[in-house]
Structure formats: C-alpha cells, structure tokens
Amino acid sequence: MNPLTILKQLHLSNLFFQVLAGVALAFLVGYFVPAIGAFAEVLFFGFAVIFGVDLVLLFSRKVPVSGRRIVTQRLSNGDENTIRLQLTNKFNFSVQAEIIDEIPHQFQIRDFNIAASLEPELKKEFTYELRPTERGEYDFGDMNIFLNTGIGFVMRKFSIAAKQTVPVYPSFIQMRKFEMYAISNRLTDIGIKKIRRVGHTMEFDQIKEYVRGDDVRSINWKATARANDLMVNQYQDERSQNVINVIDMGRVMKMPFDGLHLLDYAINTSLVISNIALIKDDKAGLVTFSNNDSVVVKPEKKRTHIQRIQEALYNLNTNFLESDYERLVVSLRKHVNQRSLVLLYTNFETFSSMERQLPYLQRIAKDHLLVTIFFENTEMTKLLHEESKTIGQIYTKTIAEKFAFEKKQIVKALNQRGIQTILTPPKELSVNAINKYLELKARGLI
C-alpha cells in the first residue's frame, strides 16, 4: 500500500502509548540498574515485533471491509425509522470494529458508534432507529470504521463512501398502519370506536367471511349454514362525499409537543384521514391558509390521489404570522362547490382568539359540515393533576385551570352555533379525527 495512505489511515491506540511509556520507564530505570536495562531491551524488542505484526496484519489488504447503508427512499416524520448497515470483513481473520455512521445533523447525535466483532469473509448486518421531527431533506455522510486485530496497538480508520440525501415525508408509517386496520375492519383494535349506523345511508354490498370486529347483528345465517363458517352481510356507505382537510399555517401551529410541532401533527393526521376517506370511496382534498398564498388540492377519489396530497403536505411550513380566515372563506367558495366535510386544524388558546374568527367559522358552517379541531395543552393538563405545596405552585395551577376552562368554553360556544369540535391531545389527534369522521358518516350528516 501507499505509505501516505497508511499514514492517513493509521491510528495509534491508548494501549500503544501506555506500553510505550512502560518501556521508556524501564529504560530509564535500567540506566541506573544494569539488570533492568537488559530487560528493557528485550521488552522493547518484543514490543516492536508485536507492533510490526499488528501493523502488517491490519494493512495486509487495500480494502479491509466492504459495506453499505440501507435506507428507505424516504423517512416517516415522527416515527421510528430503521436504518441498516451491512459490512463484510475482507480479511481471513477476525477483527474488532467500531462503526461510526455520519448521521444527518438534524438529529444532533454526537456519540453514535456500534462496537462489533467481524468474522472473516462474512457479511454482518447492524440496525439502529432514527426518529425525525421535521420534514425536509436529510443528508447522510460516509460510514467510518475503526478496525483493530485484537492486539490493540494499532487501529485502522477506513471510510466507505455512503453519502446520500433522504427526504422526510409526513408520517406514511402511521398512514399505512391505519390503512391496514381499516381494510381488515379492525380499527377498534387501535382505539377507533365502533359506531352504530343511523338512517338509510347504507346499501348491501356483498356477503363475506366474518372477521373480528364485524357486527354480529349482520351475520347471514343462511349463508353461514351453506358455507359451514360464519358469514356476514357487508354494507357500503354512501359514496363520493367530499372530505377536505384544512390546515392553519399560522404561528399558532408552531407550538411544539414531544418534538413535533402542532403543524406536523395536523399534517400527519390529514394524510391518514385522506387515505381512510379514499378507502371509504369518498373524495379527499386539501386546503391550507395563512396570511398570503394557500395550497389547494381539489377533492378526488382516485387511489393515486393520495400521492398528490402527500407531496403537497411535504412542502408545508408555518410563517409565524396570524392566519387570515377571510382568505380561507374565499378559497373554499372558489375551489369547493359541493357541500363537504371540512376538518379545520387550528389552535385556540383563549376564548377571545376564537371569538375573533367566529364570524368566518359560521360562514364556512353555512356551506359545509365544519369540524374545528384544536389542541389540549398537555403541559397545562399535567399541572392540574399535581399537588400544590407553595404559593407559587397554587398561582401556577390557578392559571392552568383558567386556560383549561377557556378551552371548554370554546367547545361549548362552537357547538351552540352548530359547529362540530374536537379538543384533543396532539398524540391522540389521528384516532379522534377518524372517530369523528366515521361518526358523522354513520349519522348520515355527510
């Protein structure tokens, strides 16, 4: 190998310097005690031989290991994403390895390393998890491997070129989870309420095998007797209804909870609801609003339409200004001509902030079935359940109770005006939004 390359990749371990210091000390003592001096010479010769063997073994191959990083084409925001590293030892002996993967700076992980033993000529796989909390592009760097033979005097740093850019999209993992449960009729397993259907919005679709979660009242006994297995009548909802997710892009959605902003919770849930709506043969659409331009994806029911919605959601961001609700009213009237279920994701912290927007909400509710979705302040909720021991804690708890009471007042005021509401902790947003969507369909309100 090129000596310059060896020097670049060569790293001397702490053990090397400790042994070297011991040899130097033996020589120093041997200057005064001849017997120790002879021992020091033998010790130095042995040290030099072992060091040479270690060096030769470690640099006996130009490419000591090969490998790659396996990442999906895109990462899912707010979820644990599995990253896989595959390494193959090219030596004909085992080596100890310390693997340092260059993780995107957004994660701020500065102590990442994987220690492992690599067997000769064998491929080995390692995995770790990453949870992104922001959408956008994430840049992975190279894979750096520090190798040693087990002797421990010398380490060899070898880098595997693995630079790649991976986009982080709204939570498609969450979307697929809810999709799987919806298709298998097992939404009750993840907290979705089983709602009794009201009215005549259902029509017979087919007879199918019973699966857990099906209504036992829909069992078809004649078909069951013929098939010698439980069979149920399957009904379909009234189809082709518009479900519009409307997302407030203003500063109120920049508040963080568990690493994610409220905007990202709304984006992830919008993707889930859109997908569920398409599964139910409804039309899914998207509208965003702030103080300036908005994004509009008109409702359609093609299964490929979810890709358009996902791409639109990927590029959304807040602008730290107050949103213009009048602009939203105009946008809905311009782009949505059919009465629709409008799920409005916003946040009202005080009654007065809701009151300023109430006239616009009422105008939307005249044309559509409006569901206003806003968030519980979970930190305030924790304070309400803590015992107060000092004057300061009592004061803080009183303020928290005031804010919690205002949230309830907002719900009551909106309901009195015929506007549906969801007040939810951020983590429960998807489940509560799906419950409301299925409830309104079951009641025949859309």
Secondary structure as GFF3:
##gff-version 3
##sequence-region A 1 446
A	DSSP	alpha_helix	3	9	.	.	.	ID=ss1
A	DSSP	beta_strand	10	12	.	.	.	ID=ss2
A	DSSP	alpha_helix	14	32	.	.	.	ID=ss3
A	DSSP	alpha_helix	34	58	.	.	.	ID=ss4
A	DSSP	beta_strand	65	70	.	.	.	ID=ss5
A	DSSP	beta_strand	75	76	.	.	.	ID=ss6
A	DSSP	beta_strand	81	89	.	.	.	ID=ss7
A	DSSP	beta_strand	95	101	.	.	.	ID=ss8
A	DSSP	three_ten_helix	105	107	.	.	.	ID=ss9
A	DSSP	beta_strand	114	118	.	.	.	ID=ss10
A	DSSP	beta_strand	123	130	.	.	.	ID=ss11
A	DSSP	beta_strand	136	140	.	.	.	ID=ss12
A	DSSP	beta_strand	143	148	.	.	.	ID=ss13
A	DSSP	beta_strand	154	160	.	.	.	ID=ss14
A	DSSP	beta_strand	164	169	.	.	.	ID=ss15
A	DSSP	alpha_helix	172	183	.	.	.	ID=ss16
A	DSSP	three_ten_helix	187	190	.	.	.	ID=ss17
A	DSSP	beta_strand	202	209	.	.	.	ID=ss18
A	DSSP	three_ten_helix	216	218	.	.	.	ID=ss19
A	DSSP	alpha_helix	221	227	.	.	.	ID=ss20
A	DSSP	beta_strand	231	237	.	.	.	ID=ss21
A	DSSP	beta_strand	242	248	.	.	.	ID=ss22
A	DSSP	three_ten_helix	251	254	.	.	.	ID=ss23
A	DSSP	beta_strand	256	257	.	.	.	ID=ss24
A	DSSP	beta_strand	260	261	.	.	.	ID=ss25
A	DSSP	alpha_helix	262	279	.	.	.	ID=ss26
A	DSSP	beta_strand	283	289	.	.	.	ID=ss27
A	DSSP	beta_strand	296	300	.	.	.	ID=ss28
A	DSSP	alpha_helix	305	314	.	.	.	ID=ss29
A	DSSP	alpha_helix	325	335	.	.	.	ID=ss30
A	DSSP	beta_strand	340	345	.	.	.	ID=ss31
A	DSSP	alpha_helix	351	367	.	.	.	ID=ss32
A	DSSP	beta_strand	369	375	.	.	.	ID=ss33
A	DSSP	alpha_helix	378	384	.	.	.	ID=ss34
A	DSSP	alpha_helix	391	416	.	.	.	ID=ss35
A	DSSP	beta_strand	420	424	.	.	.	ID=ss36
A	DSSP	three_ten_helix	426	428	.	.	.	ID=ss37
A	DSSP	alpha_helix	429	442	.	.	.	ID=ss38
###
